Amino acid sequence: MYNINDNKEEEFLSKLIFENKIISKDYFKSINFEKLTKISSRYLVLPLLFKKIKAKNYKSLIPKKFYSFLKEIYEINERRNLELVKEIEKHANLLNNAKINYVFLKGSALLIHENYKNLERMVGDIDILISQEDFSRAIKLFKKEGFNEINSYNFFQKHYPRMNSNKYIFAIEIHNKLTLKKLKKIDENEFLKSKIKNLNTYIPTKKNMLKHIVYNDQINDNGYILNGYNLKAYYDYFSLNGSKIKKNDNDRYHLNFFFLMKAFTKLEIFTNSGKMKRLRLYLINNYKFFYNLNYFYFKIHSTTKFKIMQINEICRNKKYRKYCRNKFLEIINLQN
């Protein structure tokens, strides 16, 4: 997701997705389409790339094979998302009938919000936030439906282990937390209390979906520490709210998100980040040494934080001590 700036091709993606200005024929000639494919794939926006090229009548300006490739990806993703819609509806009926307090999150929530009209978004699984009171009951309900854990490891996570089923295409992630770090400004109970009903399913309010996009990118995906671009998150935010920023969105995570979004998209977004912030971004995205240095800092920070969490968990959690003991015995047995 986060890589050293790829200049021309990333700039092209930004212009195509976020701007209404006409892109010249000469600009298209300067694009390395193999590189563009890799970048679009990394950001999970290949179907969106096709949609924008088609909508803006740029088909004649790109190689025929490239257009055919994008069209095929788009059609595969569209068929997949039509199946996703069916599965969301089935899960919603299951939860509604059981009177479980829930909201769909992320890509699923955005599809529901758009009344399933925009199917260009690439969705990996179905995320559902469940109230703490109904959490265990929801897990049992989905297990009865045929879902089972892909991995039984369930420590230091914001959701129950990812579950899949032979009856369904999409895996599900059942959350009782929204972020890995507890924050006052994003509250799970408030998400559920203020939820709205759309197409017989429940999703967060638009304000809360925007919040979740920011905090998910900055905290869960380490955007704040890595200081890197996330085009998919910017497009999700933009498609929900344009470039508008409310005055109360002024914590460090929002400021960093909008600063990076402005740098990538060139949208007219007010940010009050200082010269040092801009200098750091410039160095990371233009010099490999500083990019690697920043990534090294991230690894040290995340490893140290994880080790502290492990020590704390060993001291207070009997299940984790048992898990560590079993893993240690597994290693000993493999060596013998």
GUGUVO-185572 format. One record per residue (C-alpha): residue number from 0; x, y, z. Coordinates in Angstrom, 3 decimals, padded with zeros to 6 digits. Layout:
<bavexs>
BAVEX;i;u;v;w
BAVEX;NUM;X;Y;Z
...
</bavexs>
This chain:
<bavexs>
BAVEX;i;u;v;w
BAVEX;0;000.000;000.000;000.000
BAVEX;1;002.752;002.433;000.853
BAVEX;2;005.617;002.842;-001.563
BAVEX;3;008.065;005.440;-002.711
BAVEX;4;006.330;007.880;-005.081
BAVEX;5;006.006;006.634;-008.659
BAVEX;6;005.675;010.196;-010.012
BAVEX;7;004.105;010.298;-013.490
BAVEX;8;001.839;007.268;-013.159
BAVEX;9;000.592;008.196;-009.671
BAVEX;10;000.048;011.749;-010.872
BAVEX;11;-001.969;010.374;-013.808
BAVEX;12;-004.158;008.295;-011.456
BAVEX;13;-004.796;011.348;-009.311
BAVEX;14;-005.772;013.493;-012.311
BAVEX;15;-008.013;010.798;-013.761
BAVEX;16;-009.847;009.992;-010.527
BAVEX;17;-010.082;013.332;-008.727
BAVEX;18;-010.007;016.035;-011.417
BAVEX;19;-012.445;017.056;-014.138
BAVEX;20;-009.814;018.666;-016.384
BAVEX;21;-009.163;017.069;-019.782
BAVEX;22;-005.935;015.041;-019.901
BAVEX;23;-003.995;015.719;-023.081
BAVEX;24;-002.991;013.146;-025.691
BAVEX;25;000.692;013.977;-025.102
BAVEX;26;000.277;013.235;-021.381
BAVEX;27;-001.116;009.789;-022.198
BAVEX;28;001.909;009.127;-024.451
BAVEX;29;004.239;009.700;-021.487
BAVEX;30;002.558;007.011;-019.340
BAVEX;31;004.228;003.649;-018.737
BAVEX;32;001.143;001.395;-018.751
BAVEX;33;002.936;-001.569;-017.229
BAVEX;34;003.943;000.623;-014.306
BAVEX;35;000.419;002.061;-014.137
BAVEX;36;-000.989;-001.471;-013.891
BAVEX;37;001.295;-002.316;-010.962
BAVEX;38;000.447;000.908;-009.104
BAVEX;39;-003.316;000.551;-009.709
BAVEX;40;-003.162;-003.057;-008.566
BAVEX;41;-001.260;-002.054;-005.437
BAVEX;42;-003.922;000.516;-004.572
BAVEX;43;-006.770;-001.895;-005.539
BAVEX;44;-008.248;000.530;-008.072
BAVEX;45;-007.982;-001.333;-011.412
BAVEX;46;-011.800;-001.491;-011.864
BAVEX;47;-012.038;002.201;-010.947
BAVEX;48;-009.330;002.999;-013.491
BAVEX;49;-011.402;001.313;-016.215
BAVEX;50;-014.575;003.104;-015.143
BAVEX;51;-012.903;006.533;-015.282
BAVEX;52;-011.206;005.896;-018.649
BAVEX;53;-014.517;004.755;-020.145
BAVEX;54;-016.566;007.578;-018.596
BAVEX;55;-014.138;010.246;-019.807
BAVEX;56;-013.833;008.759;-023.324
BAVEX;57;-010.093;008.073;-023.154
BAVEX;58;-010.318;004.611;-024.731
BAVEX;59;-008.641;005.726;-027.976
BAVEX;60;-005.669;007.152;-026.043
BAVEX;61;-004.548;003.910;-024.408
BAVEX;62;-003.271;000.596;-025.869
BAVEX;63;-006.074;-001.769;-026.963
BAVEX;64;-004.652;-004.673;-024.960
BAVEX;65;-004.504;-002.530;-021.839
BAVEX;66;-008.129;-001.457;-022.281
BAVEX;67;-009.228;-005.087;-022.839
BAVEX;68;-007.310;-006.134;-019.716
BAVEX;69;-008.974;-003.422;-017.614
BAVEX;70;-012.397;-004.287;-019.018
BAVEX;71;-011.937;-007.949;-018.084
BAVEX;72;-010.858;-007.027;-014.533
BAVEX;73;-013.825;-004.676;-014.211
BAVEX;74;-016.326;-007.315;-015.369
BAVEX;75;-014.891;-009.973;-013.044
BAVEX;76;-015.038;-007.543;-010.124
BAVEX;77;-018.587;-006.470;-011.040
BAVEX;78;-019.802;-010.097;-011.061
BAVEX;79;-018.044;-010.665;-007.763
BAVEX;80;-019.689;-007.585;-006.242
BAVEX;81;-023.130;-008.709;-007.418
BAVEX;82;-022.523;-011.893;-005.412
BAVEX;83;-021.335;-009.719;-002.532
BAVEX;84;-024.671;-007.871;-002.569
BAVEX;85;-026.547;-011.186;-002.255
BAVEX;86;-024.359;-012.280;000.639
BAVEX;87;-024.746;-008.948;002.454
BAVEX;88;-028.537;-009.295;002.163
BAVEX;89;-028.429;-012.870;003.523
BAVEX;90;-026.249;-011.844;006.477
BAVEX;91;-028.496;-008.847;007.180
BAVEX;92;-031.591;-011.071;007.264
BAVEX;93;-029.800;-013.492;009.576
BAVEX;94;-028.808;-010.725;011.993
BAVEX;95;-032.167;-008.925;011.783
BAVEX;96;-034.114;-012.097;012.565
BAVEX;97;-031.859;-012.787;015.552
BAVEX;98;-032.338;-009.173;016.742
BAVEX;99;-028.589;-008.578;016.872
BAVEX;100;-027.315;-005.005;017.076
BAVEX;101;-024.945;-004.494;014.131
BAVEX;102;-023.698;-002.295;011.309
BAVEX;103;-021.806;-003.234;008.167
BAVEX;104;-018.449;-001.485;007.779
BAVEX;105;-015.935;-000.429;005.106
BAVEX;106;-016.587;-001.557;001.506
BAVEX;107;-019.868;-003.286;002.357
BAVEX;108;-021.210;-000.164;004.078
BAVEX;109;-020.169;002.020;001.143
BAVEX;110;-021.947;-000.288;-001.327
BAVEX;111;-025.114;-000.201;000.785
BAVEX;112;-024.867;003.592;001.152
BAVEX;113;-024.706;003.894;-002.648
BAVEX;114;-027.705;001.536;-003.039
BAVEX;115;-025.433;-001.030;-004.735
BAVEX;116;-025.063;001.261;-007.777
BAVEX;117;-021.264;001.667;-007.907
BAVEX;118;-019.712;-001.764;-008.235
BAVEX;119;-016.156;-000.709;-009.127
BAVEX;120;-014.884;-000.984;-005.551
BAVEX;121;-012.692;-004.014;-004.813
BAVEX;122;-013.886;-005.695;-001.599
BAVEX;123;-011.947;-008.526;000.035
BAVEX;124;-014.348;-009.548;002.794
BAVEX;125;-017.436;-008.465;004.713
BAVEX;126;-016.810;-006.453;007.893
BAVEX;127;-019.540;-006.280;010.533
BAVEX;128;-019.469;-004.369;013.824
BAVEX;129;-021.457;-006.151;016.541
BAVEX;130;-022.412;-004.780;019.953
BAVEX;131;-020.440;-006.218;022.876
BAVEX;132;-023.658;-007.706;024.283
BAVEX;133;-024.419;-009.600;021.062
BAVEX;134;-020.847;-010.430;020.048
BAVEX;135;-020.727;-014.064;021.245
BAVEX;136;-024.249;-014.729;019.974
BAVEX;137;-023.353;-013.391;016.510
BAVEX;138;-020.308;-015.663;016.299
BAVEX;139;-022.433;-018.699;017.216
BAVEX;140;-025.039;-017.629;014.655
BAVEX;141;-022.502;-017.478;011.812
BAVEX;142;-020.919;-020.761;012.890
BAVEX;143;-024.363;-022.344;012.709
BAVEX;144;-024.592;-020.875;009.187
BAVEX;145;-021.437;-022.818;008.246
BAVEX;146;-018.668;-020.288;008.926
BAVEX;147;-015.461;-021.362;010.663
BAVEX;148;-012.258;-019.593;011.696
BAVEX;149;-009.533;-019.509;009.060
BAVEX;150;-006.974;-019.000;011.834
BAVEX;151;-007.690;-019.623;015.524
BAVEX;152;-005.213;-016.917;016.642
BAVEX;153;-007.262;-014.177;018.297
BAVEX;154;-004.896;-011.991;020.305
BAVEX;155;-004.222;-008.259;019.746
BAVEX;156;-007.005;-008.089;017.139
BAVEX;157;-009.927;-005.699;016.679
BAVEX;158;-012.121;-008.522;015.402
BAVEX;159;-012.849;-012.213;015.857
BAVEX;160;-010.619;-014.433;013.657
BAVEX;161;-011.551;-014.210;009.986
BAVEX;162;-014.220;-016.759;009.095
BAVEX;163;-015.189;-018.395;005.806
BAVEX;164;-017.711;-020.939;004.569
BAVEX;165;-017.976;-023.283;001.585
BAVEX;166;-021.472;-021.853;001.034
BAVEX;167;-020.250;-018.275;000.569
BAVEX;168;-017.650;-016.524;-001.613
BAVEX;169;-016.722;-013.792;000.866
BAVEX;170;-015.107;-014.283;004.246
BAVEX;171;-016.486;-012.290;007.180
BAVEX;172;-014.789;-010.367;009.964
BAVEX;173;-016.890;-009.804;013.079
BAVEX;174;-015.712;-006.713;014.966
BAVEX;175;-016.354;-005.469;018.466
BAVEX;176;-013.691;-002.750;018.083
BAVEX;177;-013.157;-000.221;015.315
BAVEX;178;-009.489;000.589;015.901
BAVEX;179;-006.491;-001.142;017.445
BAVEX;180;-006.045;001.910;019.655
BAVEX;181;-008.883;003.114;021.886
BAVEX;182;-009.947;006.650;020.975
BAVEX;183;-012.558;008.983;022.439
BAVEX;184;-013.521;010.327;019.006
BAVEX;185;-014.531;006.969;017.541
BAVEX;186;-016.889;005.036;019.780
BAVEX;187;-018.381;001.660;018.885
BAVEX;188;-021.530;002.228;020.980
BAVEX;189;-022.176;005.558;019.252
BAVEX;190;-021.749;003.916;015.821
BAVEX;191;-024.447;001.393;016.749
BAVEX;192;-026.732;003.860;018.524
BAVEX;193;-026.810;006.296;015.585
BAVEX;194;-026.956;003.640;012.825
BAVEX;195;-029.244;004.112;009.834
BAVEX;196;-031.316;001.570;007.919
BAVEX;197;-030.877;001.250;004.173
BAVEX;198;-032.106;-001.622;001.947
BAVEX;199;-033.078;-003.636;005.059
BAVEX;200;-029.495;-003.447;006.350
BAVEX;201;-027.832;-001.233;008.940
BAVEX;202;-024.812;000.982;008.300
BAVEX;203;-023.129;003.832;010.214
BAVEX;204;-024.090;007.430;009.559
BAVEX;205;-022.182;009.205;006.807
BAVEX;206;-020.237;011.164;009.446
BAVEX;207;-019.176;007.954;011.177
BAVEX;208;-018.225;006.236;007.918
BAVEX;209;-015.947;009.185;007.129
BAVEX;210;-014.396;008.929;010.581
BAVEX;211;-013.794;005.216;010.150
BAVEX;212;-012.090;005.728;006.769
BAVEX;213;-009.609;008.127;008.392
BAVEX;214;-008.879;006.183;011.574
BAVEX;215;-008.728;002.836;009.781
BAVEX;216;-006.098;004.213;007.400
BAVEX;217;-004.120;006.169;009.981
BAVEX;218;-004.161;003.666;012.868
BAVEX;219;-005.114;000.174;011.666
BAVEX;220;-003.129;000.460;008.403
BAVEX;221;-000.293;002.456;010.036
BAVEX;222;-000.745;005.478;007.775
BAVEX;223;000.129;007.896;010.572
BAVEX;224;003.517;006.315;011.274
BAVEX;225;004.422;005.375;007.700
BAVEX;226;003.306;008.743;006.320
BAVEX;227;002.374;007.046;003.043
BAVEX;228;-000.361;007.430;000.447
BAVEX;229;-003.548;005.334;000.368
BAVEX;230;-005.425;006.155;-002.833
BAVEX;231;-008.272;003.726;-002.068
BAVEX;232;-008.984;005.468;001.246
BAVEX;233;-008.851;008.905;-000.417
BAVEX;234;-011.317;007.816;-003.089
BAVEX;235;-013.661;006.320;-000.481
BAVEX;236;-013.586;009.601;001.448
BAVEX;237;-013.964;011.679;-001.722
BAVEX;238;-016.876;009.585;-003.054
BAVEX;239;-018.709;010.037;000.252
BAVEX;240;-017.992;013.675;000.955
BAVEX;241;-016.053;015.372;-001.835
BAVEX;242;-013.176;017.448;-000.472
BAVEX;243;-015.153;019.071;002.358
BAVEX;244;-013.527;019.043;005.785
BAVEX;245;-015.436;020.013;008.895
BAVEX;246;-013.814;022.200;011.533
BAVEX;247;-014.102;019.538;014.222
BAVEX;248;-011.931;017.118;012.210
BAVEX;249;-008.759;018.553;013.686
BAVEX;250;-007.048;015.756;015.631
BAVEX;251;-003.596;014.608;014.521
BAVEX;252;-004.946;011.621;012.566
BAVEX;253;-007.373;013.709;010.510
BAVEX;254;-004.749;016.403;009.920
BAVEX;255;-002.232;013.833;008.701
BAVEX;256;-004.819;012.061;006.525
BAVEX;257;-005.894;015.316;004.842
BAVEX;258;-002.312;016.516;004.472
BAVEX;259;-001.381;013.311;002.603
BAVEX;260;-004.660;013.331;000.654
BAVEX;261;-004.002;016.891;-000.513
BAVEX;262;-000.412;016.052;-001.482
BAVEX;263;-001.549;013.068;-003.555
BAVEX;264;-004.791;014.348;-005.092
BAVEX;265;-004.003;018.101;-005.359
BAVEX;266;-007.567;018.752;-004.155
BAVEX;267;-008.338;022.110;-002.543
BAVEX;268;-008.149;020.910;001.057
BAVEX;269;-007.212;023.229;003.915
BAVEX;270;-004.400;021.834;006.068
BAVEX;271;-002.254;023.601;008.628
BAVEX;272;000.676;021.175;008.569
BAVEX;273;004.018;022.920;008.935
BAVEX;274;007.194;022.989;006.866
BAVEX;275;008.772;020.019;008.686
BAVEX;276;005.787;017.823;007.800
BAVEX;277;006.041;018.804;004.135
BAVEX;278;009.805;018.274;004.163
BAVEX;279;009.449;014.801;005.677
BAVEX;280;006.897;013.814;003.040
BAVEX;281;009.101;015.137;000.240
BAVEX;282;012.163;013.236;001.493
BAVEX;283;010.293;009.949;002.032
BAVEX;284;008.707;010.002;-001.408
BAVEX;285;011.712;011.181;-003.423
BAVEX;286;014.751;009.575;-001.785
BAVEX;287;015.046;005.858;-001.164
BAVEX;288;017.364;006.357;001.836
BAVEX;289;014.737;008.413;003.707
BAVEX;290;011.969;006.027;002.635
BAVEX;291;013.933;003.088;004.081
BAVEX;292;014.802;005.093;007.205
BAVEX;293;011.135;005.882;007.772
BAVEX;294;010.195;002.216;007.271
BAVEX;295;012.974;001.137;009.701
BAVEX;296;011.513;003.508;012.311
BAVEX;297;008.061;002.008;011.707
BAVEX;298;009.386;-001.563;012.204
BAVEX;299;011.194;-000.608;015.441
BAVEX;300;008.109;001.231;016.716
BAVEX;301;005.649;-001.557;015.852
BAVEX;302;007.918;-004.362;017.125
BAVEX;303;008.526;-002.603;020.448
BAVEX;304;004.824;-001.879;020.846
BAVEX;305;003.930;-005.499;020.057
BAVEX;306;006.484;-006.878;022.553
BAVEX;307;005.013;-004.685;025.304
BAVEX;308;001.533;-005.958;024.410
BAVEX;309;002.811;-009.563;024.516
BAVEX;310;004.335;-009.107;027.992
BAVEX;311;001.111;-007.540;029.239
BAVEX;312;-000.961;-010.358;027.721
BAVEX;313;001.280;-013.071;029.227
BAVEX;314;000.829;-011.502;032.678
BAVEX;315;-002.963;-011.256;032.561
BAVEX;316;-004.296;-013.778;030.032
BAVEX;317;-004.230;-017.507;030.829
BAVEX;318;-005.324;-018.424;027.279
BAVEX;319;-002.384;-016.522;025.792
BAVEX;320;000.074;-018.235;028.159
BAVEX;321;-001.324;-021.593;027.007
BAVEX;322;-001.036;-020.497;023.365
BAVEX;323;002.631;-019.464;023.834
BAVEX;324;003.409;-022.735;025.622
BAVEX;325;001.894;-024.784;022.779
BAVEX;326;003.780;-022.795;020.133
BAVEX;327;007.029;-023.290;022.048
BAVEX;328;006.404;-027.050;022.251
BAVEX;329;005.665;-027.153;018.527
BAVEX;330;009.031;-025.551;017.777
BAVEX;331;010.840;-027.996;020.093
BAVEX;332;009.114;-030.977;018.447
BAVEX;333;010.019;-029.721;014.943
BAVEX;334;013.676;-029.394;015.940
BAVEX;335;013.690;-032.946;017.311
</bavexs>
